[in-house]
Amino acid sequence: MKIIKIEHVDLFVADIGNSVDFYRTIGFFPDGTNDKGDAVYMSTHHGGASLGVELHKAKPGQQTGIDHLSFEVEDVDVAFREAKYLGISFEIDPRTGTRSGRRIANFRDPDVVLLQISRKVTRAEYEDWK
């Protein structure tokens, strides 16, 4: 499996507004929102490789922090088959999400960290973006 880059990091945050302001300060730009503004998709647009951060409002009692890391690959289906052949078990087989516009598959590392392989295949359909 050839990993191209870290495509995005998915985070649960206590306060969406504070987090959006913070990530703007360090160079991210909002791309869109879902869940009535409780999910904000942000990325860098600096000419080189773009990096995304997905901010999701933590539910009451839910711990804040990293939900998963997503690695971009050339072809999710090919990478999935290679990884399965090497013995990696997947929690989510390849599928395309209309909200994100990504083809994804999820698995865990030996310490149970949630990882994802992904590739942007269509334009994201943000529900709340104005």
C-alpha positions, 0 to 999 in steps of 0.5 A: 500500500502506497501512502501519499500523505496524511489527508486529514485528521478528524477531531472531537472538540468542545467548542466549534467556534473556538476551534474554527478560530484557532485553526484559521489562526494557524493557516486552515480555511473552512471548506464547509459544514454539516450537522447544523454547524456541529461539523466543520471541514477545514483545509490548508490551501498553500499551493503544495499538498493540502491537509484537512482537519475535520472538527466535530462537536463532542457530544455531552460526556464524549472525550475531545481529541483525535478520532482518526487519522486518514492517509491518502492513497492512490486507489482505496480499493487496491490499497484495501485488497493489498492490506487485506492480503497482508492480514489487516482487518477492516471495520469499514470496507471501501465506500464513498461518502457523499458528504466528504466526497471521499472513498474510504476504508477504516482499520485499527493499528495494534494499539487500537488507534482508528486509521483510514485510507482515503481518496477524494473522488467527488466534490463534497456535499456540505449540507449547511454551507452558505 
